[in-house]
Amino acid sequence: METSPQPVRFLDLMVLQWKHFAKRKTNWLVLFVFLSAGFYGLYQGYAEKQKKAATITAFRIEKDSLLNDMKMGLVADTTTLEGKRKFEKSSSLFSGLWYTRLPSYKTPVAPSIYNIGQSDVFTYYYLFAVENFEMQLLKQTEITNPLRALAGHFDVSFWVVYLLPLFILLLTFSALSAERENKNWRLISSQGITEKQWVQSKFLIGGLLVFIQLVIVLAAGTALNAARFKQTPGLSDFLFIGTTVLYLLFWVSLLYFINSLRKSTTYNAMIAGIAWITICLLFPVLTSKVAEQLIPLDNTIISTFSRRPQNPEIENSKSFAANMINRFAASHSLIQNADADSTKPAFLLRTYHAYHYLLSKERWPAVQLYFKGVEDRQRITNLSSILNPAGSTDGFLTALADGDAAAYHLFTEQTKLMHAKLQDAFYPALFADRPLTKQDYG
């Protein structure tokens, strides 16, 4: 009497799948290549972050030193020629306003080691003076950005969004069809293994291999953050991991569905390949094009703001210049009675700064409107998760790394607040026609 095969324990089936994977040297080669790609992406992120940290440190030390020199000049020994020269340089309105430059910098957050984002487009430090803010801002950086899902940076996010799905595809696209076409399925099924068990165990092994790679690379990144940047994991790091896992589960589910159709290996490979090309390449490009069409941005007006503003009437008409100073005094909370005497040596300097201040108030709404358009474009890209999981995941990971347009514009707003405080420190002395003091430097 013929007996039916005994059901196989799932744990034994997992061991069998592992042996099935391990006996092929090509599988180990593929695993090594993808893990190496992950470490290379981590190196790229680390190198970018290390460059930023070193640049910011050197930048801050240099500019703080220059500001301290201006402060020390006001307490210099004026009985000596050198001391008198330093005092005159620091107390003079002309040299004080010219030499005072403040640094503003954006320290990289912990997840930035995994995602370079748009940091090659957006500035992470500024050096600004008292004069017109928009001119200084737009002269130091180009804020136009297509805001498509960026695939140009080989970092950990690129590895996650574009390469790990390929690894899943290679491991699982023929989970069942290959055994059928190789005539091995009859032998496998004779051991009491069902199609569902076989496919599930195959996918579980593939998922574990992906997860192990992910853990190794992210653990290395956490160690680098702690050792080199003194940063410990926070909420954004855990959100980064959670988003990555959800994205990879999407690919596992998609490949599982393709296998459930019970088609040939060729068919599975074709459908899986089309899915990867469409999701990772075509949808991001189409989303970007849609965003550009829905929210057109004219950079012509903004680009003119980077040029030093000039008005011939300031130099040709003293009455016009004096009126400019009075308009400035009426609009500035700290200035009540500005000195508009055209015979004073600082008259043109006051006119210049009054003109820049009033022009800044006029221009800033246009800059903010432009920023809003740029962010709205990015929002369209990020919200396209239904059709474009690759683009939305890439956008969210970039946001967690504090490297997207919104983070850049927030940094710009914070820098503008610092610039306003610098103006508030120097304007009372400038428009009251008195020398600078130690209190003015803060």
Buried (B, 14 or more C-beta within 10 A) or exposed (E): EEEEEEEBEEEEBBEBBBEBBEEEEEBEEBBEEBBEBBBBBBBBBBEBBBEBBEEBEEBBEEBEEBBEEBEBBBEBEEEEEEBBEBBBBBBBBEBBBBBBBBBBBBBBBBBBBBBBBBBEBBBBBBBBBBBBBBBBBBEEBBBEBBBBBBBEBBBBBBBBBBBBBBBBBBBBBBBBBBBBEEEEBEEBBEEBBEBEBBBBBBBBBBBEBBEEBBEBBBEBBBEBBEEEBEBEBEEBBEBBBEBBBEBBEBBBEBBBEBBEEEBBBEBBBBBBEEBBEBBBBEBBBBBBEBBBEEBEBEEEEBEEBBEEBEBEBBEEEBEBBBBBBBBBBEEBEEBEEBBBEEEEEBBBBBBBBBBBBBBBEEBBEEBEEBBEBBBBBBBBBBEBBEEBBBBBBBBBBBBBBBBBBBBBBEBBEEBBEBBEEBBBBBBBBBBEBBBBEBEBBE
